[in-house]
């Protein structure tokens, strides 16, 4: 039986009393990509991730009295380079990895498990890793690719008054492990709701999509869902505009919903929608602290032009989640100088409440969720955002709504069971 959190018994403050162990760095490697065809997405995430830890160091003296360090290793969104980065940084005392790549994630799953280092793949990676009984060291809270696909359909159901049995929905997807993730879920949802699913793959990097959008113009789907990344998104939005596809019926996954994806199309992108597992903008108290302790102090990771953007926020959010997991691990184990193994326990006992987010300066920033041994992925709450071209900003246009667990959970059970059988993994929660 895994270690359970001892609530209220060991405060981190107690760690700072006389006789506490010597200070040690808490290392959070950043497998970043500031170069290559996906750099426009990688840069703001890496900046937000680094800036949050800089804030903790400058304002709070680190986490539980331990200073943090965020060594960056450039992957260029290349799987082989990502694995090399993991191997070259894990010996520095790495506490947790966030690959920001589904391809890298798949390669690292057996490695982090063997090395006893947790990995967080929020909104990406292997969806069935939500099953902590099989994937002991992989976490994908607060939502996964299948949650996104389900909520896209749920939103369409709401738009169509609850009946989409006569509708045709196209999936335009990056022809990779990432882009293929939602296919099975959408196939099951099409059986449940009676809509016709049309699959439209786009090869890396996605700069040429004329044939795909000619197909869409010919097939005349009622809605288009997109799982894209990088330049593929920009091209798709422009091509959709070229064939006059209605933008309010075009819905991207969260990796297809940044400013980079819509600004090149100008006013033509107005009304385009995207899913999200966190809120948008910079109107949060946390940003006042970032301004004071990071930006004004000249300690920002980038050149300052990404602040408050969707992917910068995602980097901040990712850093916040692992920082709170580190605090949880410190409380569980009664030490501030936690190991990667102890960090895994902190992630498995993480409890994100609205009160906690408000305390951190991020009120109403994301859904509440609690992690457990069996559930490494949260409860699958996702919201919808929409691009306002005139204001040049994303706006939240729905509440956070839960995905269809009746469809998704059996798929997770099936896929994780197959993985466990193939790799001789026993239930680690029993």
C-alpha positions as CSV (number, residue, x, y, z in Angstrom):
1,X,0.0,0.0,0.0
2,X,1.4,3.4,-1.0
3,X,2.2,6.1,1.6
4,X,-0.9,8.2,2.3
5,X,-0.6,11.9,3.2
6,X,-0.7,12.6,6.9
7,X,-2.9,15.6,7.0
8,X,-2.1,18.4,9.4
9,X,0.8,16.6,11.1
10,X,3.9,18.0,9.6
11,X,3.9,21.6,8.5
12,X,6.7,22.7,6.2
13,X,7.4,25.6,8.6
14,X,8.5,23.1,11.2
15,X,11.3,22.1,8.8
16,X,12.9,25.4,9.2
17,X,13.5,25.1,12.9
18,X,16.9,24.7,14.5
19,X,18.6,21.5,13.6
20,X,17.0,21.3,10.2
21,X,19.1,19.6,7.4
22,X,21.3,21.7,5.2
23,X,19.7,23.5,2.3
24,X,19.5,21.7,-1.0
25,X,18.3,22.7,-4.5
26,X,15.0,21.5,-5.8
27,X,15.6,20.8,-9.5
28,X,12.8,21.0,-12.0
29,X,14.3,20.3,-15.5
30,X,12.6,22.0,-18.5
31,X,12.6,20.0,-21.7
32,X,12.1,23.1,-23.8
33,X,12.0,23.8,-27.5
34,X,13.0,27.3,-28.4
35,X,14.1,26.3,-31.9
36,X,12.5,24.3,-34.7
37,X,9.1,24.4,-36.3
38,X,7.3,24.3,-33.0
39,X,9.3,27.0,-31.2
40,X,6.4,29.5,-31.3
41,X,4.6,27.2,-28.9
42,X,7.6,26.0,-26.9
43,X,9.0,29.5,-26.0
44,X,6.1,30.9,-24.1
45,X,5.5,27.7,-22.1
46,X,9.2,27.5,-21.2
47,X,9.2,31.2,-20.2
48,X,6.1,30.8,-17.9
49,X,7.5,27.6,-16.4
50,X,10.8,29.3,-15.5
51,X,9.4,32.6,-14.4
52,X,7.1,30.9,-11.8
53,X,10.0,29.2,-10.1
54,X,12.0,32.5,-10.2
55,X,9.1,34.1,-8.4
56,X,9.1,31.4,-5.7
57,X,12.9,31.9,-5.2
58,X,12.7,35.8,-5.2
59,X,9.5,36.2,-3.1
60,X,9.4,33.1,-0.9
61,X,13.0,31.9,-0.7
62,X,12.1,28.8,-2.8
63,X,9.8,26.0,-1.7
64,X,9.8,25.1,2.0
65,X,13.1,27.0,2.4
66,X,14.8,25.2,-0.5
67,X,15.8,27.2,-3.6
68,X,14.7,25.9,-6.9
69,X,16.6,25.5,-10.1
70,X,15.2,25.0,-13.6
71,X,17.9,23.7,-16.0
72,X,16.7,23.9,-19.6
73,X,17.6,21.4,-22.3
74,X,16.6,22.0,-25.9
75,X,14.7,19.2,-27.6
76,X,13.5,21.1,-30.7
77,X,10.3,19.0,-30.3
78,X,12.4,16.0,-31.4
79,X,11.8,12.7,-29.7
80,X,15.4,11.5,-29.8
81,X,16.7,14.8,-28.5
82,X,14.1,14.7,-25.8
83,X,15.3,11.4,-24.5
84,X,18.9,12.6,-24.6
85,X,17.9,15.6,-22.6
86,X,16.3,13.4,-20.0
87,X,19.4,11.2,-19.7
88,X,21.7,14.2,-19.4
89,X,19.7,16.0,-16.7
90,X,18.2,13.2,-14.5
91,X,21.5,12.9,-12.6
92,X,21.2,16.6,-11.4
93,X,18.6,15.7,-8.8
94,X,15.7,16.0,-11.1
95,X,12.4,15.9,-9.3
96,X,9.8,15.8,-12.1
97,X,9.8,16.0,-15.9
98,X,7.3,17.8,-18.2
99,X,8.2,16.8,-21.8
100,X,5.6,19.0,-23.6
101,X,5.6,16.3,-26.4
102,X,3.6,13.2,-26.8
103,X,6.4,11.5,-28.7
104,X,8.9,12.2,-26.0
105,X,6.4,11.2,-23.3
106,X,5.8,7.7,-24.8
107,X,9.6,7.1,-24.9
108,X,10.1,8.3,-21.3
109,X,7.3,6.3,-19.7
110,X,9.4,3.2,-19.0
111,X,12.4,5.2,-18.2
112,X,10.9,7.4,-15.5
113,X,9.2,4.3,-14.0
114,X,12.5,2.5,-13.8
115,X,14.4,5.6,-12.5
116,X,11.7,6.4,-9.9
117,X,11.2,9.9,-11.2
118,X,7.6,11.3,-11.8
119,X,6.5,12.8,-15.1
120,X,3.6,15.3,-15.6
121,X,1.9,15.4,-19.0
122,X,-1.0,17.8,-18.5
123,X,-3.2,17.7,-21.5
124,X,-0.8,15.6,-23.5
125,X,0.9,12.2,-23.7
126,X,-0.6,8.8,-23.2
127,X,-4.2,9.3,-22.1
128,X,-4.5,5.9,-20.3
129,X,-1.7,7.0,-18.0
130,X,-4.6,8.4,-15.9
131,X,-4.7,4.9,-14.5
132,X,-2.1,5.2,-11.7
133,X,-2.4,1.5,-10.9
134,X,-0.6,0.8,-14.1
135,X,1.3,4.0,-14.7
136,X,2.8,4.6,-11.3
137,X,5.1,7.5,-12.3
138,X,3.0,9.2,-15.0
139,X,0.5,11.9,-14.2
140,X,-1.8,13.8,-16.7
141,X,-4.0,15.9,-14.5
142,X,-6.2,18.0,-14.8
143,X,-7.4,16.8,-18.2
144,X,-6.3,14.6,-21.1
145,X,-6.8,14.4,-24.9
146,X,-9.9,12.2,-24.6
147,X,-11.5,14.6,-22.2
148,X,-10.9,17.3,-24.8
149,X,-12.5,15.3,-27.6
150,X,-15.5,14.5,-25.4
151,X,-16.0,18.1,-24.3
152,X,-15.8,19.3,-27.9
153,X,-18.7,17.0,-28.7
154,X,-20.5,18.1,-25.5
155,X,-20.2,21.7,-26.6
156,X,-21.5,20.8,-30.1
157,X,-24.4,19.0,-28.5
158,X,-25.2,22.1,-26.5
159,X,-25.0,24.3,-29.7
160,X,-27.3,21.9,-31.5
161,X,-30.0,21.5,-28.8
162,X,-28.8,18.0,-27.7
163,X,-29.2,16.2,-31.0
164,X,-26.4,15.7,-33.5
165,X,-27.5,12.5,-35.1
166,X,-27.7,14.1,-38.5
167,X,-24.4,16.0,-38.2
168,X,-21.1,15.4,-39.9
169,X,-17.9,16.3,-37.8
170,X,-14.4,16.3,-39.3
171,X,-11.3,15.7,-37.3
172,X,-8.3,17.5,-38.7
173,X,-5.3,16.1,-36.9
174,X,-1.5,16.2,-36.8
175,X,-0.5,12.8,-38.3
176,X,1.5,11.7,-35.3
177,X,0.9,9.9,-32.0
178,X,-0.4,13.1,-30.6
179,X,-2.9,13.8,-33.4
180,X,-4.2,10.3,-33.4
181,X,-5.0,10.2,-29.7
182,X,-8.6,11.4,-30.0
183,X,-9.7,9.1,-32.9
184,X,-10.8,6.1,-30.8
185,X,-12.8,8.4,-28.4
186,X,-14.5,10.2,-31.3
187,X,-15.4,6.9,-32.9
188,X,-17.1,5.8,-29.7
189,X,-18.8,9.1,-29.3
190,X,-20.1,8.9,-32.9
191,X,-21.7,5.6,-32.1
192,X,-23.3,7.0,-29.0
193,X,-24.6,10.2,-30.6
194,X,-25.1,9.1,-34.2
195,X,-22.9,11.7,-36.0
196,X,-20.7,10.9,-38.9
197,X,-16.9,11.2,-38.2
198,X,-14.6,12.2,-41.1
199,X,-10.8,11.8,-40.4
200,X,-8.4,14.3,-42.1
201,X,-4.7,13.7,-41.3
202,X,-2.1,16.5,-41.9
203,X,1.6,15.5,-42.2
204,X,4.3,17.3,-40.2
205,X,4.8,20.2,-40.0
206,X,1.5,21.1,-41.7
207,X,2.5,24.0,-43.9
208,X,0.6,22.5,-46.9
209,X,-3.1,21.7,-46.3
210,X,-4.7,22.6,-49.6
211,X,-5.9,19.1,-50.3
212,X,-7.3,18.6,-46.8
213,X,-9.4,21.8,-47.0
214,X,-10.6,21.0,-50.5
215,X,-11.8,17.7,-49.0
216,X,-13.6,19.6,-46.2
217,X,-15.2,22.0,-48.7
218,X,-16.4,18.9,-50.7
219,X,-17.6,16.9,-47.6
220,X,-19.3,19.9,-46.0
221,X,-19.0,18.9,-42.3
222,X,-21.1,20.8,-39.9
223,X,-18.2,21.2,-37.5
224,X,-14.4,20.7,-37.6
225,X,-12.3,19.7,-34.6
226,X,-8.6,20.2,-34.8
227,X,-5.7,18.5,-33.0
228,X,-2.8,20.5,-34.4
229,X,0.4,22.1,-33.2
230,X,2.7,24.9,-34.4
231,X,2.4,26.2,-38.0
232,X,-0.2,23.6,-38.8
233,X,-2.7,25.6,-36.7
234,X,-2.0,28.9,-38.5
235,X,-2.3,27.3,-41.9
236,X,-5.5,25.5,-40.9
237,X,-7.2,28.7,-39.7
238,X,-6.2,30.5,-42.8
239,X,-7.4,27.7,-45.1
240,X,-10.7,27.5,-43.2
241,X,-11.2,31.2,-43.8
242,X,-10.3,30.8,-47.5
243,X,-13.2,28.3,-48.0
244,X,-15.4,30.5,-45.7
245,X,-15.9,27.8,-43.1
246,X,-17.7,29.3,-40.1
247,X,-15.2,29.9,-37.4
248,X,-17.6,29.4,-34.6
249,X,-18.0,25.8,-35.8
250,X,-14.2,25.3,-35.8
251,X,-12.9,24.0,-32.5
252,X,-9.3,23.3,-31.7
253,X,-7.8,21.3,-28.8
254,X,-5.8,23.4,-26.3
255,X,-2.6,23.0,-28.4
256,X,-4.5,24.7,-31.2
257,X,-5.7,27.6,-29.2
258,X,-3.0,30.2,-28.7
259,X,-2.4,33.7,-30.0
260,X,0.1,32.2,-32.5
261,X,-2.6,30.3,-34.2
262,X,-5.1,33.1,-34.9
263,X,-3.2,36.4,-35.2
264,X,-1.8,35.6,-38.7
265,X,-5.3,35.3,-40.2
266,X,-6.4,38.7,-38.8
267,X,-10.1,39.4,-38.7
268,X,-10.8,36.2,-40.5
269,X,-10.0,34.2,-37.4
270,X,-12.7,36.0,-35.3
271,X,-15.0,33.5,-33.6
272,X,-12.6,30.5,-33.7
273,X,-12.9,28.3,-30.7
274,X,-10.5,26.3,-28.6
275,X,-10.7,24.0,-25.6
276,X,-8.7,24.7,-22.4
277,X,-8.0,23.2,-19.0
278,X,-7.2,26.6,-17.5
279,X,-8.4,30.2,-17.7
280,X,-7.0,32.9,-19.9
281,X,-5.5,36.4,-19.6
282,X,-3.3,38.0,-16.9
283,X,-5.9,39.6,-14.6
284,X,-4.8,37.7,-11.6
285,X,-3.0,38.8,-8.4
286,X,-0.1,36.4,-9.2
287,X,0.8,38.7,-12.1
288,X,1.4,41.6,-9.8
289,X,4.0,39.5,-8.0
290,X,5.5,38.4,-11.3
291,X,5.8,42.0,-12.3
292,X,7.5,43.0,-9.0
293,X,9.8,40.1,-8.4
294,X,10.6,38.8,-11.9
295,X,9.9,41.3,-14.7
296,X,10.9,44.6,-13.0
297,X,13.9,42.8,-11.4
298,X,15.2,41.8,-14.9
299,X,14.9,38.1,-14.1
300,X,12.4,37.1,-16.7
301,X,13.2,34.0,-18.7
302,X,12.3,35.6,-22.1
303,X,12.0,39.1,-23.5
304,X,8.7,39.8,-21.8
305,X,6.4,39.7,-24.8
306,X,4.7,36.4,-23.9
307,X,3.3,37.5,-20.5
308,X,-0.4,36.6,-20.2
309,X,-0.6,34.6,-23.4
310,X,-2.3,31.3,-23.5
311,X,0.9,29.2,-23.5
312,X,2.8,31.4,-21.1
313,X,-0.1,30.9,-18.7
314,X,0.1,27.1,-19.3
315,X,3.7,27.1,-18.4
316,X,2.9,29.1,-15.2
317,X,0.1,26.7,-14.4
318,X,2.3,23.6,-14.9
319,X,5.0,25.1,-12.6
320,X,2.4,25.9,-10.0
321,X,1.1,22.3,-10.0
322,X,4.5,20.7,-9.5
323,X,5.5,23.3,-6.9
324,X,2.3,22.5,-4.9
325,X,3.1,18.8,-5.3
326,X,6.6,19.5,-4.0
327,X,5.1,21.2,-0.9
328,X,2.8,18.2,-0.5
329,X,5.8,15.9,-0.6
330,X,7.6,17.9,2.0
331,X,4.6,17.7,4.3
332,X,4.3,14.0,3.8
333,X,7.9,13.1,4.4
334,X,8.8,15.7,6.9
335,X,11.8,17.1,5.0
336,X,12.3,20.0,2.7
337,X,15.1,18.3,0.7
338,X,12.8,15.9,-1.1
339,X,13.9,13.2,-3.5
340,X,12.2,12.3,-6.8
341,X,10.6,9.3,-5.2
342,X,9.1,11.5,-2.5
343,X,8.1,14.0,-5.1
344,X,6.0,11.2,-6.7
345,X,4.2,10.7,-3.5
346,X,3.5,14.5,-3.4
347,X,2.0,14.4,-6.9
348,X,-0.2,11.4,-6.0
349,X,-1.6,13.2,-3.0
350,X,-2.0,16.6,-4.7
351,X,-5.3,18.4,-3.9
352,X,-6.0,21.5,-5.9
353,X,-8.9,23.5,-4.5
354,X,-10.4,26.9,-5.4
355,X,-9.2,28.2,-2.0
356,X,-5.7,27.0,-2.8
357,X,-5.7,28.7,-6.2
358,X,-7.0,31.9,-4.7
359,X,-4.3,31.8,-2.1
360,X,-1.7,31.4,-4.8
361,X,-3.0,34.4,-6.7
362,X,-4.9,32.4,-9.3
363,X,-8.6,32.6,-8.4
364,X,-10.9,30.8,-10.8
365,X,-7.9,29.8,-12.9
366,X,-8.7,26.1,-13.3
367,X,-10.9,23.3,-12.1
368,X,-10.6,21.7,-8.7
369,X,-9.2,18.2,-8.7
370,X,-7.7,15.6,-6.3
371,X,-5.1,13.0,-7.3
372,X,-5.1,9.5,-5.9
373,X,-3.2,6.2,-6.5
374,X,-5.9,5.0,-8.9
375,X,-6.6,8.4,-10.6
376,X,-3.5,10.3,-11.9
377,X,-5.5,12.4,-14.2
378,X,-8.1,14.4,-12.3
379,X,-11.8,14.6,-13.2
380,X,-11.6,15.7,-16.8
381,X,-13.1,19.2,-16.6
382,X,-12.6,21.3,-19.7
383,X,-13.9,24.7,-20.9
384,X,-14.3,26.4,-24.2
385,X,-12.6,29.7,-25.3
386,X,-13.2,31.9,-28.3
387,X,-11.0,34.3,-30.1
388,X,-12.1,37.9,-30.3
389,X,-10.2,39.4,-33.2
390,X,-11.1,43.0,-32.5
391,X,-9.9,42.8,-28.9
392,X,-7.2,40.4,-29.9
393,X,-7.8,38.2,-26.9
394,X,-9.2,34.8,-25.9
395,X,-12.3,34.8,-23.9
396,X,-13.8,31.9,-21.8
397,X,-17.2,31.3,-23.2
398,X,-18.3,28.3,-21.2
399,X,-18.0,26.9,-17.7
400,X,-15.7,24.0,-17.0
401,X,-17.6,20.9,-17.9
402,X,-16.8,17.3,-17.3
403,X,-16.1,14.9,-20.1
404,X,-18.2,11.8,-20.8
405,X,-16.7,9.4,-18.3
406,X,-19.1,6.6,-19.3
407,X,-17.3,6.6,-22.7
408,X,-13.8,7.5,-21.6
409,X,-13.2,5.4,-18.5
410,X,-13.8,2.0,-20.3
411,X,-11.3,3.1,-23.0
412,X,-8.7,4.0,-20.3
413,X,-9.3,0.7,-18.6
414,X,-8.9,-1.2,-21.9
415,X,-5.8,0.6,-23.0
416,X,-4.0,0.5,-19.6
417,X,-4.9,-3.2,-19.1
418,X,-3.3,-4.0,-22.5
419,X,-0.2,-2.1,-21.5
420,X,0.0,-3.8,-18.1
421,X,-0.3,-7.2,-19.8
422,X,2.4,-6.4,-22.4
423,X,4.8,-5.2,-19.8
424,X,4.0,-7.5,-16.9
425,X,2.9,-4.7,-14.6
426,X,0.9,-5.6,-11.5
427,X,-1.7,-3.3,-9.9
428,X,0.5,-1.0,-7.8
429,X,-2.4,0.3,-5.8
430,X,-3.5,-3.0,-4.3
